[in-house]
Amino acid sequence: MRFLVFSLALMVSALGLALPASSFEVEEFRRFGPEGAPALRVLSTTDMDVLAPLVESFLADRPGTAIEYTTVSSAVLMEVVTTGSGPQARFDIAVSSAMDLQTKLANDGYTRHHRSAATDGMPDWANWRDHVFAFSQEPASLLLSRAAFNGLELPRTRQDLIRLLRQHPDRFRGRIGTYDIATSGLGYLFATQDARTSDSYWRLMEIFGGLEVRLYCCSGQMIRDVARGDLAIAYNVLGSYALARTDLTDSIVIIDPQDYTNMMLRTAVILENAQQPDLAGAFVDHLLQAAWGSDPDPGYPFHRYPVEASDHSAPLRPIQLGPGLLVFLDRLKRARFLNEWHSAVSQK
């Protein structure tokens, strides 16, 4: 659930916690570390529980340091960084799954250069100009309900899925879910990458539209609805979140399509107006060591895929950081893409 930050402030102030006084929409806020200690301020789209172990292991070696962790949507993160003013709106680090928006922040001058032994040890494709740093590889997966596919062969490619939906339309009508890419930054990123990779994406969207696809804001809700049988299929679910739900193993099947699987790179940037730039650099290095170092942090929450997976001919394909991600952020290109997508999935 999301809250306005000034409403949340009333609750956390009763607990003696500090919270930025502003009017942007916050999903979660938590302060790690001792009161009164200088705090690194992290603005993030990543659920707090996911990164909490890495935050705590970072602070374990810095007993006089704190971290204030604020969770927001990717759109709010972008707005806060680009339009925020005054000390209450300043953050040191932005962490996001929206690679395109992080790249835009760097391209538009909102981030700091950072170079260290940890950045030198990264794969080249995971570091853009020493400004945008990837610390995970997370697949855009196909999520299936075990019960719904009883007696059917599981689809391993998009062509398999297309063929299956054409053969059994009544079985899947109203039981397919995917992102509403008009409102989800990650959903829009996955959709544009799909469209650049294969024509099968548009055929699939047209079939989804004919079968009354249901649109979602986020992976967590799709995972929930597949697990309880409301959905039979969820397309482009964030695989890392699905894998983390070990309690749902008996009810869901996670498939990384064998024709290709786009891999989102969760990234961190140090913000240009950071009040704690050195501490921010140390925290980024901590994330990178956990992701790419030879001695990974036990609190690292993501699967460590081999770096060789960056090969464009491989089924697992990390989305490439760089200016190519900015193409579909152009206002006119975005409007055209969304119009085409709406035509496919609404069919009205």
Rosetta blueprint (number, residue, H / E / L):
1 M L
2 R L
3 F E
4 L E
5 V H
6 F H
7 S H
8 L H
9 A H
10 L H
11 M H
12 V H
13 S H
14 A H
15 L L
16 G L
17 L L
18 A L
19 L L
20 P L
21 A L
22 S L
23 S L
24 F L
25 E E
26 V E
27 E L
28 E E
29 F E
30 R E
31 R E
32 F E
33 G L
34 P L
35 E L
36 G L
37 A L
38 P L
39 A E
40 L E
41 R E
42 V E
43 L E
44 S E
45 T L
46 T L
47 D L
48 M H
49 D H
50 V H
51 L H
52 A H
53 P H
54 L H
55 V H
56 E H
57 S H
58 F H
59 L H
60 A H
61 D L
62 R L
63 P L
64 G L
65 T L
66 A E
67 I E
68 E E
69 Y E
70 T E
71 T E
72 V L
73 S L
74 S H
75 A H
76 V H
77 L H
78 M H
79 E H
80 V H
81 V H
82 T H
83 T H
84 G L
85 S L
86 G L
87 P H
88 Q H
89 A H
90 R L
91 F L
92 D L
93 I E
94 A E
95 V E
96 S E
97 S L
98 A L
99 M H
100 D H
101 L H
102 Q H
103 T H
104 K H
105 L H
106 A H
107 N H
108 D L
109 G L
110 Y L
111 T E
112 R L
113 H L
114 H L
115 R L
116 S L
117 A H
118 A H
119 T H
120 D H
121 G L
122 M L
123 P L
124 D H
125 W H
126 A H
127 N E
128 W E
129 R L
130 D L
131 H L
132 V E
133 F E
134 A E
135 F L
136 S L
137 Q L
138 E E
139 P E
140 A E
141 S E
142 L E
143 L E
144 L E
145 S E
146 R L
147 A L
148 A L
149 F L
150 N L
151 G L
152 L L
153 E L
154 L L
155 P L
156 R L
157 T L
158 R H
159 Q H
160 D H
161 L H
162 I H
163 R H
164 L H
165 L H
166 R H
167 Q H
168 H L
169 P H
170 D H
171 R H
172 F H
173 R L
174 G L
175 R L
176 I E
177 G E
178 T E
179 Y E
180 D L
181 I L
182 A L
183 T L
184 S L
185 G H
186 L H
187 G H
188 Y H
189 L H
190 F H
191 A H
192 T H
193 Q H
194 D H
195 A H
196 R H
197 T H
198 S L
199 D L
200 S H
201 Y H
202 W H
203 R H
204 L H
205 M H
206 E H
207 I H
208 F H
209 G H
210 G H
211 L L
212 E L
213 V L
214 R E
215 L E
216 Y E
217 C L
218 C L
219 S H
220 G H
221 Q H
222 M H
223 I H
224 R H
225 D H
226 V H
227 A H
228 R L
229 G L
230 D L
231 L L
232 A L
233 I E
234 A E
235 Y E
236 N E
237 V E
238 L E
239 G H
240 S H
241 Y H
242 A H
243 L H
244 A H
245 R L
246 T H
247 D H
248 L H
249 T L
250 D L
251 S L
252 I E
253 V E
254 I E
255 I E
256 D L
257 P L
258 Q L
259 D L
260 Y L
261 T E
262 N E
263 M E
264 M E
265 L L
266 R L
267 T E
268 A E
269 V E
270 I E
271 L E
272 E L
273 N L
274 A L
275 Q L
276 Q L
277 P H
278 D H
279 L H
280 A H
281 G H
282 A H
283 F H
284 V H
285 D H
286 H H
287 L H
288 L H
289 Q H
290 A H
291 A H
292 W H
293 G L
294 S L
295 D L
296 P L
297 D L
298 P L
299 G L
300 Y L
301 P L
302 F L
303 H L
304 R L
305 Y L
306 P L
307 V H
308 E H
309 A H
310 S H
311 D L
312 H L
313 S L
314 A L
315 P L
316 L E
317 R E
318 P E
319 I L
320 Q L
321 L L
322 G L
323 P H
324 G H
325 L H
326 L H
327 V H
328 F H
329 L H
330 D L
331 R H
332 L H
333 K H
334 R H
335 A H
336 R H
337 F H
338 L H
339 N H
340 E H
341 W H
342 H H
343 S H
344 A H
345 V H
346 S H
347 Q L
348 K L
